Amino acid sequence: MCSILNLSIKANLVECTIVYSSLVVLICRTLLADGFIRGFYVTGAQLTIKLSFINNRPVLKQLKLISKPGRKVFVSLKGIYLLQTKFGSASATRSFIPALKLIKYFVSSNKGVVDDSQAQRVCSGGLLLCYAYV
């Protein structure tokens, strides 16, 4: 998902089509709620995502995958707080993930897929899925 979205962002495409999965739909709902994409719809086994643009530039600059099938990265509530406040992101996630102001982290928690600020509101950590440069 991340690589196809990144390629469509670089090519300034309005839409991109990826393979359907329930996790991708949950991530797209969170991206839609944050205003990074205009919408998405499912056609058969494919998911089409409409990218959002401001002044002919995409709102979403890059989407980078953190947790992979062979390497899962879990964060606690304290780790999410450390990611948001720019301190100790390496110790919070045990890898070098940039903790910048213009990055949204997406966490799969027991409340569903949420971004970092929503995860703090519902007081739950979880699997750190990806982050988005804005």
C-alpha positions as CSV (number, residue, x, y, z in Angstrom):
1,M,0.0,0.0,0.0
2,C,2.7,2.5,1.0
3,S,4.8,2.0,-2.1
4,I,1.9,2.4,-4.5
5,L,0.7,5.5,-2.7
6,N,4.2,7.0,-2.7
7,L,4.6,6.3,-6.4
8,S,1.2,8.0,-7.2
9,I,2.1,11.0,-5.1
10,K,5.4,11.4,-6.9
11,A,3.6,11.1,-10.3
12,N,0.8,13.6,-9.2
13,L,-1.9,11.1,-9.9
14,V,-5.4,11.9,-8.7
15,E,-6.3,8.2,-8.0
16,C,-4.4,5.0,-7.3
17,T,-5.7,1.4,-7.1
18,I,-4.4,-1.1,-4.7
19,V,-5.4,-4.6,-3.5
20,Y,-8.2,-4.7,-1.0
21,S,-7.6,-5.7,2.6
22,S,-9.4,-4.8,5.8
23,L,-6.3,-3.2,7.3
24,V,-5.9,-1.0,4.3
25,V,-9.5,0.2,4.6
26,L,-9.0,1.0,8.3
27,I,-5.8,3.0,7.4
28,C,-7.7,4.8,4.6
29,R,-10.5,5.8,7.0
30,T,-7.9,7.4,9.3
31,L,-6.3,9.1,6.4
32,L,-9.7,10.4,5.3
33,A,-10.5,11.7,8.8
34,D,-7.3,13.6,8.9
35,G,-7.8,15.1,5.4
36,F,-4.9,13.4,3.7
37,I,-7.1,11.8,1.0
38,R,-10.4,12.9,-0.5
39,G,-12.0,9.5,-0.4
40,F,-11.8,5.8,-1.3
41,Y,-14.1,3.2,-2.7
42,V,-14.0,-0.6,-3.1
43,T,-14.6,-2.3,-6.5
44,G,-14.4,-6.0,-6.2
45,A,-11.0,-7.0,-4.8
46,Q,-9.5,-3.6,-5.4
47,L,-9.5,-0.4,-3.5
48,T,-9.3,3.0,-5.2
49,I,-7.9,5.9,-3.3
50,K,-8.5,9.6,-4.3
51,L,-5.6,11.8,-3.2
52,S,-6.2,15.3,-1.8
53,F,-4.4,18.2,-3.4
54,I,-3.7,21.8,-2.4
55,N,-2.3,24.2,-5.0
56,N,-1.7,21.3,-7.4
57,R,0.5,19.6,-4.8
58,P,-0.5,16.5,-2.8
59,V,-1.3,17.0,0.8
60,L,0.3,13.7,1.7
61,K,4.1,13.8,0.9
62,Q,5.0,10.3,1.8
63,L,3.6,7.3,3.6
64,K,6.3,5.1,5.2
65,L,5.7,1.6,6.6
66,I,7.2,0.9,10.1
67,S,5.9,-2.5,11.1
68,K,6.6,-5.3,8.6
69,P,5.6,-8.9,8.8
70,G,9.1,-9.9,10.0
71,R,9.5,-7.0,12.4
72,K,6.6,-5.7,14.5
73,V,7.1,-2.5,16.4
74,F,4.9,-2.0,19.4
75,V,4.5,1.3,21.4
76,S,3.0,2.0,24.7
77,L,1.1,5.1,25.7
78,K,4.3,6.6,27.0
79,G,6.0,5.8,23.7
80,I,3.3,7.6,21.7
81,Y,3.7,10.6,24.0
82,L,7.5,10.5,23.4
83,L,6.9,10.4,19.6
84,Q,4.6,13.4,19.8
85,T,6.9,15.5,21.9
86,K,10.0,14.8,19.8
87,F,12.0,13.3,22.6
88,G,13.4,9.8,22.7
89,S,11.8,8.4,19.5
90,A,14.6,5.9,19.1
91,S,14.1,4.5,22.6
92,A,10.3,4.6,22.3
93,T,10.2,2.4,19.1
94,R,13.7,0.8,19.3
95,S,14.5,2.1,15.8
96,F,15.4,5.4,14.3
97,I,12.0,6.9,13.3
98,P,11.9,10.7,12.9
99,A,9.8,12.5,15.4
100,L,8.9,15.7,13.6
101,K,6.1,18.1,13.9
102,L,4.7,17.3,10.4
103,I,4.4,13.6,10.9
104,K,1.3,11.6,11.8
105,Y,1.9,8.1,13.3
106,F,-0.8,5.4,12.8
107,V,-1.3,2.8,15.5
108,S,-3.3,-0.3,15.4
109,S,-4.8,-0.5,18.9
110,N,-7.7,-2.3,20.6
111,K,-9.9,0.7,19.5
112,G,-9.0,0.2,15.8
113,V,-6.5,2.0,13.6
114,V,-6.0,5.5,15.0
115,D,-3.5,8.3,14.7
116,D,-1.1,9.3,17.5
117,S,-3.3,12.0,19.0
118,Q,-6.4,9.7,19.0
119,A,-4.4,6.9,20.6
120,Q,-3.5,9.3,23.4
121,R,-7.1,10.3,23.8
122,V,-8.3,6.7,24.2
123,C,-5.2,5.9,26.3
124,S,-4.0,2.9,24.4
125,G,-0.8,1.9,22.7
126,G,-0.4,-0.8,20.1
127,L,1.3,-1.8,16.9
128,L,2.9,1.1,15.1
129,L,1.9,0.7,11.5
130,C,3.2,3.6,9.5
131,Y,3.7,7.3,9.5
132,A,2.8,10.0,7.0
133,Y,4.7,13.1,6.1
134,V,2.5,16.1,5.6
